[in-house]
Amino acid sequence: ATYWLPTRMARFAAQYPGVDLSLFAGNSSQAVQALLIGEADLAFVESAVEEELLEVRRIGGDRPGFYAAPDHPLAGMPIGPAELRG
């Protein structure tokens, strides 16, 4: 809702100016509930949805980012599974 969706909404609005768009940012369960009670037509969620009344399609993905203080031993190092386990 903060970095991936707004640019796509802006492009859609430019291409289809007659469509009224609104955005509600919440968690995945709130989004699913809004769909089920008819408050939303479409939802983007980050967690798995197990609701047989809804059609689910994967449209993208995230790559996690790792951040450390400048004086942390892992700062500036490539971080892989072994470093995370350690």
N, CA, C and O atoms as a GROMACS GRO file, in nm:
protein
  344
    1ALA      N    1   0.082  -0.121   0.000
    1ALA     CA    2   0.000   0.000   0.000
    1ALA      C    3   0.086   0.126   0.000
    1ALA      O    4   0.037   0.234  -0.034
    2THR      N    5   0.211   0.114   0.038
    2THR     CA    6   0.292   0.235   0.046
    2THR      C    7   0.394   0.249  -0.065
    2THR      O    8   0.431   0.361  -0.101
    3TYR      N    9   0.441   0.139  -0.122
    3TYR     CA   10   0.544   0.155  -0.225
    3TYR      C   11   0.512   0.084  -0.355
    3TYR      O   12   0.552   0.132  -0.461
    4TRP      N   13   0.442  -0.026  -0.353
    4TRP     CA   14   0.418  -0.102  -0.475
    4TRP      C   15   0.290  -0.057  -0.546
    4TRP      O   16   0.289  -0.044  -0.668
    5LEU      N   17   0.184  -0.035  -0.472
    5LEU     CA   18   0.053  -0.010  -0.531
    5LEU      C   19   0.029   0.131  -0.582
    5LEU      O   20  -0.032   0.145  -0.688
    6PRO      N   21   0.073   0.237  -0.516
    6PRO     CA   22   0.037   0.372  -0.562
    6PRO      C   23   0.074   0.404  -0.706
    6PRO      O   24  -0.006   0.466  -0.776
    7THR      N   25   0.190   0.366  -0.753
    7THR     CA   26   0.226   0.396  -0.892
    7THR      C   27   0.138   0.319  -0.989
    7THR      O   28   0.104   0.370  -1.096
    8ARG      N   29   0.103   0.198  -0.953
    8ARG     CA   30   0.014   0.121  -1.040
    8ARG      C   31  -0.127   0.179  -1.041
    8ARG      O   32  -0.193   0.181  -1.144
    9MET      N   33  -0.172   0.226  -0.926
    9MET     CA   34  -0.304   0.292  -0.921
    9MET      C   35  -0.304   0.419  -1.005
    9MET      O   36  -0.401   0.447  -1.075
   10ALA      N   37  -0.197   0.495  -0.998
   10ALA     CA   38  -0.188   0.620  -1.076
   10ALA      C   39  -0.193   0.591  -1.226
   10ALA      O   40  -0.262   0.660  -1.301
   11ARG      N   41  -0.120   0.489  -1.270
   11ARG     CA   42  -0.124   0.452  -1.412
   11ARG      C   43  -0.263   0.406  -1.454
   11ARG      O   44  -0.311   0.442  -1.561
   12PHE      N   45  -0.327   0.326  -1.369
   12PHE     CA   46  -0.462   0.279  -1.399
   12PHE      C   47  -0.558   0.398  -1.407
   12PHE      O   48  -0.640   0.405  -1.499
   13ALA      N   49  -0.550   0.490  -1.312
   13ALA     CA   50  -0.639   0.606  -1.311
   13ALA      C   51  -0.619   0.693  -1.435
   13ALA      O   52  -0.716   0.748  -1.487
   14ALA      N   53  -0.495   0.705  -1.481
   14ALA     CA   54  -0.469   0.784  -1.602
   14ALA      C   55  -0.529   0.716  -1.725
   14ALA      O   56  -0.580   0.783  -1.815
   15GLN      N   57  -0.522   0.585  -1.729
   15GLN     CA   58  -0.573   0.510  -1.843
   15GLN      C   59  -0.725   0.498  -1.840
   15GLN      O   60  -0.789   0.493  -1.945
   16TYR      N   61  -0.783   0.493  -1.720
   16TYR     CA   62  -0.929   0.477  -1.705
   16TYR      C   63  -0.984   0.585  -1.612
   16TYR      O   64  -1.020   0.556  -1.499
   17PRO      N   65  -0.990   0.710  -1.659
   17PRO     CA   66  -1.030   0.821  -1.571
   17PRO      C   67  -1.174   0.811  -1.520
   17PRO      O   68  -1.208   0.877  -1.422
   18GLY      N   69  -1.258   0.732  -1.582
   18GLY     CA   70  -1.396   0.719  -1.537
   18GLY      C   71  -1.415   0.622  -1.422
   18GLY      O   72  -1.524   0.612  -1.367
   19VAL      N   73  -1.308   0.551  -1.383
   19VAL     CA   74  -1.318   0.454  -1.273
   19VAL      C   75  -1.276   0.523  -1.144
   19VAL      O   76  -1.170   0.584  -1.136
   20ASP      N   77  -1.362   0.512  -1.043
   20ASP     CA   78  -1.334   0.573  -0.912
   20ASP      C   79  -1.251   0.475  -0.829
   20ASP      O   80  -1.297   0.365  -0.798
   21LEU      N   81  -1.130   0.515  -0.792
   21LEU     CA   82  -1.042   0.431  -0.712
   21LEU      C   83  -1.033   0.485  -0.570
   21LEU      O   84  -1.030   0.606  -0.549
   22SER      N   85  -1.029   0.395  -0.475
   22SER     CA   86  -0.999   0.434  -0.337
   22SER      C   87  -0.909   0.326  -0.277
   22SER      O   88  -0.909   0.212  -0.324
   23LEU      N   89  -0.835   0.363  -0.176
   23LEU     CA   90  -0.739   0.272  -0.115
   23LEU      C   91  -0.758   0.271   0.035
   23LEU      O   92  -0.762   0.376   0.099
   24PHE      N   93  -0.769   0.153   0.090
   24PHE     CA   94  -0.769   0.133   0.235
   24PHE      C   95  -0.649   0.046   0.267
   24PHE      O   96  -0.634  -0.061   0.208
   25ALA      N   97  -0.566   0.087   0.356
   25ALA     CA   98  -0.450   0.008   0.397
   25ALA      C   99  -0.480  -0.059   0.530
   25ALA      O  100  -0.513   0.008   0.628
   26GLY      N  101  -0.468  -0.188   0.533
   26GLY     CA  102  -0.490  -0.266   0.655
   26GLY      C  103  -0.412  -0.395   0.645
   26GLY      O  104  -0.328  -0.412   0.557
   27ASN      N  105  -0.441  -0.488   0.735
   27ASN     CA  106  -0.371  -0.615   0.728
   27ASN      C  107  -0.447  -0.713   0.638
   27ASN      O  108  -0.556  -0.682   0.592
   28SER      N  109  -0.389  -0.829   0.615
   28SER     CA  110  -0.447  -0.925   0.521
   28SER      C  111  -0.585  -0.970   0.565
   28SER      O  112  -0.675  -0.981   0.482
   29SER      N  113  -0.605  -0.997   0.695
   29SER     CA  114  -0.738  -1.040   0.738
   29SER      C  115  -0.843  -0.933   0.721
   29SER      O  116  -0.957  -0.964   0.689
   30GLN      N  117  -0.807  -0.807   0.742
   30GLN     CA  118  -0.901  -0.697   0.718
   30GLN      C  119  -0.938  -0.689   0.570
   30GLN      O  120  -1.053  -0.663   0.535
   31ALA      N  121  -0.841  -0.711   0.484
   31ALA     CA  122  -0.867  -0.706   0.340
   31ALA      C  123  -0.961  -0.819   0.297
   31ALA      O  124  -1.054  -0.796   0.220
   32VAL      N  125  -0.936  -0.939   0.348
   32VAL     CA  126  -1.022  -1.052   0.314
   32VAL      C  127  -1.164  -1.027   0.366
   32VAL      O  128  -1.261  -1.053   0.295
   33GLN      N  129  -1.176  -0.978   0.487
   33GLN     CA  130  -1.308  -0.950   0.544
   33GLN      C  131  -1.382  -0.845   0.461
   33GLN      O  132  -1.502  -0.859   0.437
   34ALA      N  133  -1.313  -0.740   0.418
   34ALA     CA  134  -1.374  -0.636   0.334
   34ALA      C  135  -1.428  -0.695   0.205
   34ALA      O  136  -1.535  -0.655   0.159
   35LEU      N  137  -1.356  -0.789   0.146
   35LEU     CA  138  -1.404  -0.857   0.025
   35LEU      C  139  -1.530  -0.939   0.054
   35LEU      O  140  -1.628  -0.933  -0.020
   36LEU      N  141  -1.525  -1.015   0.162
   36LEU     CA  142  -1.635  -1.105   0.194
   36LEU      C  143  -1.766  -1.032   0.226
   36LEU      O  144  -1.874  -1.084   0.198
   37ILE      N  145  -1.757  -0.913   0.285
   37ILE     CA  146  -1.880  -0.840   0.319
   37ILE      C  147  -1.917  -0.737   0.213
   37ILE      O  148  -2.013  -0.662   0.230
   38GLY      N  149  -1.841  -0.733   0.105
   38GLY     CA  150  -1.876  -0.645  -0.006
   38GLY      C  151  -1.829  -0.501   0.005
   38GLY      O  152  -1.874  -0.416  -0.070
   39GLU      N  153  -1.740  -0.474   0.099
   39GLU     CA  154  -1.685  -0.338   0.112
   39GLU      C  155  -1.572  -0.311   0.014
   39GLU      O  156  -1.536  -0.196  -0.009
   40ALA      N  157  -1.515  -0.417  -0.044
   40ALA     CA  158  -1.405  -0.403  -0.140
   40ALA      C  159  -1.430  -0.495  -0.258
   40ALA      O  160  -1.489  -0.602  -0.243
   41ASP      N  161  -1.384  -0.452  -0.374
   41ASP     CA  162  -1.395  -0.534  -0.495
   41ASP      C  163  -1.267  -0.611  -0.522
   41ASP      O  164  -1.269  -0.713  -0.592
   42LEU      N  165  -1.156  -0.563  -0.469
   42LEU     CA  166  -1.025  -0.618  -0.497
   42LEU      C  167  -0.936  -0.592  -0.377
   42LEU      O  168  -0.946  -0.488  -0.313
   43ALA      N  169  -0.848  -0.687  -0.346
   43ALA     CA  170  -0.757  -0.669  -0.233
   43ALA      C  171  -0.619  -0.724  -0.269
   43ALA      O  172  -0.607  -0.823  -0.342
   44PHE      N  173  -0.518  -0.659  -0.219
   44PHE     CA  174  -0.381  -0.706  -0.230
   44PHE      C  175  -0.336  -0.742  -0.090
   44PHE      O  176  -0.342  -0.660   0.002
   45VAL      N  177  -0.292  -0.866  -0.071
   45VAL     CA  178  -0.252  -0.913   0.061
   45VAL      C  179  -0.112  -0.972   0.054
   45VAL      O  180  -0.062  -1.007  -0.053
   46GLU      N  181  -0.049  -0.981   0.170
   46GLU     CA  182   0.086  -1.036   0.177
   46GLU      C  183   0.089  -1.179   0.228
   46GLU      O  184   0.186  -1.250   0.205
   47SER      N  185  -0.016  -1.221   0.297
   47SER     CA  186  -0.015  -1.357   0.351
   47SER      C  187  -0.104  -1.449   0.268
   47SER      O  188  -0.181  -1.402   0.184
   48ALA      N  189  -0.091  -1.577   0.291
   48ALA     CA  190  -0.173  -1.676   0.219
   48ALA      C  191  -0.319  -1.658   0.258
   48ALA      O  192  -0.351  -1.628   0.373
   49VAL      N  193  -0.408  -1.678   0.161
   49VAL     CA  194  -0.551  -1.666   0.185
   49VAL      C  195  -0.614  -1.801   0.157
   49VAL      O  196  -0.603  -1.855   0.047
   50GLU      N  197  -0.680  -1.856   0.257
   50GLU     CA  198  -0.749  -1.984   0.245
   50GLU      C  199  -0.898  -1.957   0.259
   50GLU      O  200  -0.957  -1.986   0.363
   51GLU      N  201  -0.958  -1.903   0.156
   51GLU     CA  202  -1.101  -1.871   0.156
   51GLU      C  203  -1.159  -1.916   0.023
   51GLU      O  204  -1.130  -1.858  -0.081
   52GLU      N  205  -1.242  -2.021   0.028
   52GLU     CA  206  -1.291  -2.080  -0.096
   52GLU      C  207  -1.384  -1.988  -0.175
   52GLU      O  208  -1.405  -2.011  -0.294
   53LEU      N  209  -1.439  -1.885  -0.113
   53LEU     CA  210  -1.526  -1.792  -0.184
   53LEU      C  211  -1.449  -1.690  -0.267
   53LEU      O  212  -1.508  -1.616  -0.346
   54LEU      N  213  -1.317  -1.686  -0.251
   54LEU     CA  214  -1.235  -1.587  -0.320
   54LEU      C  215  -1.143  -1.654  -0.422
   54LEU      O  216  -1.097  -1.766  -0.401
   55GLU      N  217  -1.118  -1.584  -0.530
   55GLU     CA  218  -1.018  -1.628  -0.626
   55GLU      C  219  -0.887  -1.558  -0.592
   55GLU      O  220  -0.884  -1.436  -0.577
   56VAL      N  221  -0.781  -1.634  -0.579
   56VAL     CA  222  -0.651  -1.580  -0.540
   56VAL      C  223  -0.554  -1.597  -0.656
   56VAL      O  224  -0.544  -1.704  -0.714
   57ARG      N  225  -0.483  -1.489  -0.688
   57ARG     CA  226  -0.379  -1.493  -0.792
   57ARG      C  227  -0.254  -1.424  -0.740
   57ARG      O  228  -0.262  -1.316  -0.680
   58ARG      N  229  -0.141  -1.485  -0.764
   58ARG     CA  230  -0.013  -1.423  -0.727
   58ARG      C  231   0.024  -1.326  -0.838
   58ARG      O  232   0.022  -1.362  -0.956
   59ILE      N  233   0.057  -1.202  -0.800
   59ILE     CA  234   0.092  -1.104  -0.903
   59ILE      C  235   0.230  -1.043  -0.883
   59ILE      O  236   0.275  -0.966  -0.968
   60GLY      N  237   0.296  -1.074  -0.776
   60GLY     CA  238   0.428  -1.016  -0.753
   60GLY      C  239   0.491  -1.082  -0.633
   60GLY      O  240   0.441  -1.182  -0.581
   61GLY      N  241   0.599  -1.026  -0.590
   61GLY     CA  242   0.667  -1.081  -0.474
   61GLY      C  243   0.759  -0.978  -0.412
   61GLY      O  244   0.793  -0.877  -0.474
   62ASP      N  245   0.798  -1.004  -0.292
   62ASP     CA  246   0.889  -0.916  -0.219
   62ASP      C  247   1.020  -0.989  -0.195
   62ASP      O  248   1.025  -1.111  -0.183
   63ARG      N  249   1.124  -0.911  -0.187
   63ARG     CA  250   1.252  -0.962  -0.141
   63ARG      C  251   1.281  -0.892  -0.010
   63ARG      O  252   1.278  -0.769  -0.004
   64PRO      N  253   1.310  -0.968   0.094
   64PRO     CA  254   1.336  -0.904   0.223
   64PRO      C  255   1.465  -0.823   0.220
   64PRO      O  256   1.559  -0.856   0.149
   65GLY      N  257   1.467  -0.717   0.298
   65GLY     CA  258   1.587  -0.636   0.314
   65GLY      C  259   1.638  -0.652   0.455
   65GLY      O  260   1.559  -0.659   0.550
   66PHE      N  261   1.768  -0.656   0.471
   66PHE     CA  262   1.828  -0.670   0.603
   66PHE      C  263   1.911  -0.546   0.631
   66PHE      O  264   1.988  -0.500   0.546
   67TYR      N  265   1.897  -0.494   0.749
   67TYR     CA  266   1.964  -0.370   0.786
   67TYR      C  267   2.036  -0.390   0.919
   67TYR      O  268   1.988  -0.460   1.008
   68ALA      N  269   2.152  -0.327   0.930
   68ALA     CA  270   2.231  -0.338   1.053
   68ALA      C  271   2.295  -0.203   1.082
   68ALA      O  272   2.318  -0.123   0.992
   69ALA      N  273   2.322  -0.181   1.209
   69ALA     CA  274   2.394  -0.061   1.249
   69ALA      C  275   2.534  -0.065   1.187
   69ALA      O  276   2.588  -0.174   1.166
   70PRO      N  277   2.594   0.051   1.157
   70PRO     CA  278   2.725   0.052   1.091
   70PRO      C  279   2.833  -0.026   1.164
   70PRO      O  280   2.925  -0.077   1.100
   71ASP      N  281   2.824  -0.037   1.296
   71ASP     CA  282   2.929  -0.108   1.371
   71ASP      C  283   2.894  -0.255   1.399
   71ASP      O  284   2.968  -0.322   1.471
   72HIS      N  285   2.784  -0.305   1.344
   72HIS     CA  286   2.746  -0.445   1.363
   72HIS      C  287   2.841  -0.534   1.282
   72HIS      O  288   2.885  -0.496   1.174
   73PRO      N  289   2.873  -0.654   1.333
   73PRO     CA  290   2.965  -0.743   1.261
   73PRO      C  291   2.920  -0.780   1.119
   73PRO      O  292   3.004  -0.810   1.034
   74LEU      N  293   2.788  -0.779   1.091
   74LEU     CA  294   2.740  -0.814   0.958
   74LEU      C  295   2.729  -0.695   0.864
   74LEU      O  296   2.697  -0.712   0.746
   75ALA      N  297   2.754  -0.574   0.913
   75ALA     CA  298   2.741  -0.455   0.829
   75ALA      C  299   2.838  -0.463   0.712
   75ALA      O  300   2.956  -0.491   0.730
   76GLY      N  301   2.786  -0.440   0.592
   76GLY     CA  302   2.868  -0.440   0.472
   76GLY      C  303   2.898  -0.578   0.416
   76GLY      O  304   2.966  -0.589   0.314
   77MET      N  305   2.849  -0.683   0.481
   77MET     CA  306   2.875  -0.819   0.433
   77MET      C  307   2.755  -0.869   0.354
   77MET      O  308   2.641  -0.831   0.384
   78PRO      N  309   2.777  -0.954   0.254
   78PRO     CA  310   2.663  -1.022   0.193
   78PRO      C  311   2.602  -1.116   0.296
   78PRO      O  312   2.674  -1.190   0.364
   79ILE      N  313   2.472  -1.115   0.308
   79ILE     CA  314   2.405  -1.197   0.410
   79ILE      C  315   2.324  -1.306   0.341
   79ILE      O  316   2.234  -1.278   0.262
   80GLY      N  317   2.357  -1.429   0.373
   80GLY     CA  318   2.286  -1.544   0.319
   80GLY      C  319   2.230  -1.629   0.431
   80GLY      O  320   2.237  -1.590   0.548
   81PRO      N  321   2.176  -1.743   0.398
   81PRO     CA  322   2.116  -1.830   0.501
   81PRO      C  323   2.212  -1.868   0.614
   81PRO      O  324   2.173  -1.873   0.730
   82ALA      N  325   2.337  -1.895   0.580
   82ALA     CA  326   2.432  -1.937   0.685
   82ALA      C  327   2.456  -1.826   0.786
   82ALA      O  328   2.462  -1.851   0.906
   83GLU      N  329   2.468  -1.702   0.737
   83GLU     CA  330   2.491  -1.589   0.827
   83GLU      C  331   2.367  -1.566   0.915
   83GLU      O  332   2.380  -1.532   1.033
   84LEU      N  333   2.250  -1.583   0.859
   84LEU     CA  334   2.128  -1.565   0.938
   84LEU      C  335   2.114  -1.672   1.046
   84LEU      O  336   2.072  -1.643   1.158
   85ARG      N  337   2.151  -1.796   1.012
   85ARG     CA  338   2.146  -1.903   1.113
   85ARG      C  339   2.247  -1.877   1.224
   85ARG      O  340   2.222  -1.913   1.339
   86GLY      N  341   2.359  -1.815   1.191
   86GLY     CA  342   2.464  -1.790   1.291
   86GLY      C  343   2.427  -1.677   1.381
   86GLY      O  344   2.504  -1.642   1.471
   0.00000   0.00000   0.00000
